[in-house]
Amino acid sequence: MDYLEEALKATEAVPFATIDGENVYDFQEAQKRNRRELMKEKIQGRKVKFDERPLNPDGVSYARSRSENICVNPEIFTKNVYRITKYGNKKALEFVVDYRAIKGKDSNNVYLKNIPTYIVGKVDENYKLLAKGSVSDTEFVNKFNDSLSIDDMVIILKAIQEDENSVNEQKSLKTLL
């Protein structure tokens, strides 16, 4: 009964974000989730998965490995800088989420001449991706000075992820000709 008592004492891990339908945990919450899964295995017996891992088109390497959860450092995952801008007649925020560019900003050593940006605004009380853009490295260093908190940036990342495909819809040759 020790295992049952351990399982009852264990708390459910809380993800700090859900991206692409997958829960994303910080390191402590991922450890909680792993411990809870181990408790279940001890009580119920281990369930072995015999399914094959998907292969890449080259047929040599695996497309992905099996994993039960996604664990990242929230500070790195949500690293951002932004500036307030206009999109049409609306006020919007222009974000840079390129971690390497943001880290190089302090030393004025940005690795790109043009940094990709996401322009996000409020539409019907929800945040939406309005457009994608780019800024020069000097404009990036001089104008992008503020950043959002982890919780606020998770909301923005969800908006970017949900609307990214609809902003740049790619057309098929079959529909064009």
ABEGO torsion letter per residue (X at the ends): XAAAAAAAABBBBBBABBBGGBBBBBAAAAAAAAAAAAAAAAAAEBBBBABBBBBBAAGABBABBBBABBBBBAAAAABBBBBBBBBEABBBBBBBABAAAAAAAAAGBBABABBBBBBBBBBGGBBBBABBBBBBAAAAAAABABBBBAAAAAAAAAAAAAAAAAABBBBBAAAAX
